[in-house]
Amino acid sequence: MAQNSWIAVSDVHENIGNLQNIRELSKAQGLLISGDLTNAGGRSTAGLLLEEILKLVPSVYAQIGNMDTLEVDNYLDELGVNVHNKMISLTEGVYLLGMGYSIPTPFSTPSEVQDSQLEKWLSAHRDRAARAEHLIFMSHTPPYGTKTDMLNSGANVGSMAVREFIEEVQPEVCITGHVHEADIEDYVGATKVINPGPLSNGGYVWIAFDGVGLDAHLRYVT
């Protein structure tokens, strides 16, 4: 079986310059965006960004983060690329489950929900996700108590609902974001959790599937 691959990024914040510097992008089947495409922008801003992104990649799988408005969520739906609260097939045997928004922040950003809402959304997918042969879980908010949700102060600001879901389902890979300074790899059980940090800093995730398992690594543009 030929190898399939995808590139995942987070916290774009209206700056896609580094996409063209990702050397594996030209061979990837698609681009996964874990959230924060805009800086509180709306439909027109997202439209301009997606238009440029789709010149570089054949497919986009995106969801809003806390810095995107509901206009962006609706626009992603209209384009047919929205994966928030959806589980889709990427290729035979490989599935993607998306979970956008974020839990409350001190900054009152446009798209924040309580952790109980994330838990409610995730619980609806738990059984199907647990049965998936190979699962990529893309959550804008990182799981609580990992290196991927740690501020420079040492405080953990991630989601308990996301962590509990990962503990129960054990997807092969979790792609996250949100916490800019926490670009790092970590594990929750057997699940590899990767926060690539903001795209402007050059971090991205390379994900490959060889027919047997998923392989994922944090990389940086050169």
C-alpha positions as CSV (number, residue, x, y, z in Angstrom):
1,M,0.0,0.0,0.0
2,A,1.4,3.4,-0.9
3,Q,2.0,5.7,2.0
4,N,-0.6,8.5,2.7
5,S,0.5,11.6,4.5
6,W,-1.0,14.8,5.9
7,I,0.3,18.0,7.3
8,A,-1.3,19.6,10.4
9,V,-0.9,23.1,11.7
10,S,-2.5,25.3,14.3
11,D,-2.9,28.9,15.3
12,V,-2.6,30.4,11.9
13,H,-3.8,33.8,13.0
14,E,-4.1,35.1,9.4
15,N,-0.4,34.4,8.6
16,I,0.0,31.5,6.1
17,G,3.5,32.5,4.9
18,N,5.2,29.4,6.3
19,L,2.9,27.0,4.5
20,Q,5.0,27.3,1.3
21,N,8.1,26.4,3.4
22,I,6.8,23.0,4.5
23,R,8.7,20.7,2.3
24,E,6.4,17.7,2.7
25,L,3.2,19.7,1.8
26,S,3.4,19.1,-2.0
27,K,3.1,15.3,-1.4
28,A,0.5,15.4,1.3
29,Q,-3.1,14.4,0.8
30,G,-4.4,17.3,2.8
31,L,-3.9,20.0,5.4
32,L,-5.4,19.8,8.9
33,I,-6.0,23.1,10.7
34,S,-6.7,22.7,14.4
35,G,-8.1,26.2,14.9
36,D,-7.4,29.9,15.1
37,L,-7.4,30.6,11.4
38,T,-8.2,34.2,12.0
39,N,-7.8,37.0,14.7
40,A,-11.4,37.3,15.5
41,G,-12.1,37.7,11.8
42,G,-15.2,36.8,9.9
43,R,-16.3,35.2,6.7
44,S,-14.3,37.5,4.3
45,T,-11.1,37.1,6.2
46,A,-11.4,33.3,6.3
47,G,-12.4,33.2,2.6
48,L,-9.2,35.0,1.5
49,L,-7.1,32.7,3.6
50,L,-8.7,29.5,2.4
51,E,-8.5,30.7,-1.2
52,E,-4.7,31.0,-0.8
53,I,-4.3,27.8,1.1
54,L,-6.2,25.7,-1.5
55,K,-3.7,26.8,-4.1
56,L,-1.1,24.9,-2.1
57,V,-2.9,21.8,-1.0
58,P,-5.6,19.5,-2.6
59,S,-7.8,19.2,0.5
60,V,-8.3,21.1,3.8
61,Y,-9.8,19.8,7.0
62,A,-10.4,22.7,9.4
63,Q,-12.2,23.8,12.5
64,I,-12.5,27.1,14.4
65,G,-10.5,27.9,17.5
66,N,-11.3,30.4,20.2
67,M,-10.1,33.3,18.1
68,D,-12.4,32.5,15.2
69,T,-16.0,33.8,15.1
70,L,-19.1,31.7,14.4
71,E,-19.1,33.3,10.9
72,V,-15.9,31.3,10.2
73,D,-17.5,28.1,11.5
74,N,-20.5,28.6,9.2
75,Y,-18.2,29.4,6.3
76,L,-16.2,26.2,6.8
77,D,-19.5,24.4,6.8
78,E,-20.4,26.0,3.5
79,L,-17.1,25.0,1.9
80,G,-17.5,21.4,3.2
81,V,-14.2,21.4,5.1
82,N,-15.4,21.8,8.6
83,V,-14.5,18.9,10.9
84,H,-15.5,20.5,14.3
85,N,-17.6,17.9,16.1
86,K,-17.4,15.6,13.1
87,M,-15.7,12.2,12.5
88,I,-14.7,11.7,8.9
89,S,-12.7,9.2,6.8
90,L,-9.4,10.4,5.5
91,T,-8.5,7.2,3.7
92,E,-9.3,3.5,4.1
93,G,-8.9,2.7,7.8
94,V,-7.9,6.2,8.9
95,Y,-10.4,8.6,10.5
96,L,-10.2,12.2,11.8
97,L,-12.3,13.5,14.7
98,G,-12.3,17.3,15.1
99,M,-13.1,19.3,18.2
100,G,-12.7,23.1,17.9
101,Y,-13.5,26.1,20.1
102,S,-11.6,26.3,23.5
103,I,-12.5,26.3,27.1
104,P,-12.7,29.8,28.8
105,T,-9.6,32.0,28.7
106,P,-8.9,35.2,30.6
107,F,-9.3,37.1,27.3
108,S,-13.0,36.6,26.5
109,T,-12.2,35.5,22.9
110,P,-15.0,34.9,20.4
111,S,-15.5,31.1,20.6
112,E,-15.2,29.8,24.1
113,V,-17.3,27.0,25.7
114,Q,-17.3,25.4,29.1
115,D,-15.4,22.1,29.5
116,S,-18.8,20.4,30.1
117,Q,-19.8,21.4,26.5
118,L,-16.6,19.8,25.1
119,E,-17.4,16.7,27.1
120,K,-20.9,16.6,25.7
121,W,-19.7,16.9,22.2
122,L,-17.0,14.3,22.7
123,S,-19.3,11.8,24.4
124,A,-21.4,11.5,21.2
125,H,-18.4,10.2,19.3
126,R,-16.8,8.0,22.0
127,D,-18.2,4.6,20.9
128,R,-17.5,5.1,17.2
129,A,-14.1,6.7,17.9
130,A,-13.1,3.7,20.1
131,R,-13.9,1.3,17.2
132,A,-11.9,3.2,14.6
133,E,-9.0,1.2,13.3
134,H,-6.7,4.3,13.1
135,L,-7.8,7.6,14.6
136,I,-6.4,11.1,14.5
137,F,-8.1,13.3,17.1
138,M,-7.7,17.1,16.4
139,S,-8.6,19.2,19.4
140,H,-7.8,22.9,19.5
141,T,-7.7,22.8,23.3
142,P,-4.9,20.5,24.5
143,P,-5.5,17.8,27.1
144,Y,-5.0,18.9,30.7
145,G,-1.9,18.1,32.6
146,T,0.5,17.6,29.7
147,K,3.5,19.4,28.2
148,T,1.2,20.6,25.4
149,D,-1.0,22.7,27.7
150,M,1.7,24.2,29.9
151,L,2.3,28.0,30.1
152,N,5.7,29.4,30.6
153,S,4.7,29.9,34.3
154,G,4.3,26.1,34.6
155,A,0.5,26.3,34.9
156,N,-1.6,23.8,32.9
157,V,-4.6,25.3,31.1
158,G,-5.9,22.4,29.0
159,S,-9.2,20.5,29.0
160,M,-10.0,17.7,31.4
161,A,-12.8,16.6,29.0
162,V,-10.2,16.2,26.2
163,R,-7.8,14.4,28.5
164,E,-10.5,11.9,29.7
165,F,-11.6,11.3,26.1
166,I,-8.0,10.5,25.1
167,E,-7.5,8.2,28.1
168,E,-10.7,6.3,27.3
169,V,-10.4,6.1,23.5
170,Q,-6.6,6.2,23.0
171,P,-6.5,7.5,19.5
172,E,-3.1,6.9,17.9
173,V,-2.4,10.7,17.4
174,C,-3.8,13.9,18.9
175,I,-3.1,17.1,17.2
176,T,-3.7,20.2,19.3
177,G,-2.7,23.9,19.6
178,H,-4.0,26.9,21.4
179,V,-1.1,27.3,23.9
180,H,1.5,29.0,21.8
181,E,4.5,28.4,23.9
182,A,3.8,24.7,24.3
183,D,5.1,23.5,20.9
184,I,6.1,20.0,22.0
185,E,5.3,16.3,21.8
186,D,3.9,14.3,24.8
187,Y,1.8,11.2,25.6
188,V,-1.4,10.4,27.3
189,G,-1.2,6.7,27.7
190,A,-0.4,5.3,24.2
191,T,-1.7,8.4,22.4
192,K,1.0,10.7,21.0
193,V,-0.1,14.4,21.6
194,I,1.5,17.1,19.4
195,N,1.2,20.8,19.7
196,P,3.0,22.5,16.8
197,G,2.6,26.0,18.1
198,P,1.7,28.9,15.9
199,L,2.3,28.5,12.2
200,S,4.2,31.8,12.1
201,N,6.9,30.1,14.4
202,G,7.4,27.4,11.8
203,G,6.0,24.4,13.6
204,Y,3.9,21.7,11.9
205,V,3.0,18.1,12.2
206,W,3.8,15.5,9.6
207,I,1.5,12.5,9.8
208,A,2.0,9.3,7.7
209,F,0.0,6.1,7.3
210,D,1.7,3.1,5.8
211,G,-1.3,0.7,5.9
212,V,-0.3,-0.6,9.3
213,G,-0.2,2.4,11.6
214,L,0.0,6.1,11.9
215,D,3.3,7.9,12.4
216,A,3.4,11.5,13.5
217,H,6.2,14.0,14.3
218,L,6.6,17.6,15.2
219,R,8.8,19.4,12.6
220,Y,9.8,22.9,11.8
221,V,10.3,24.7,8.5
222,T,13.9,25.2,7.4
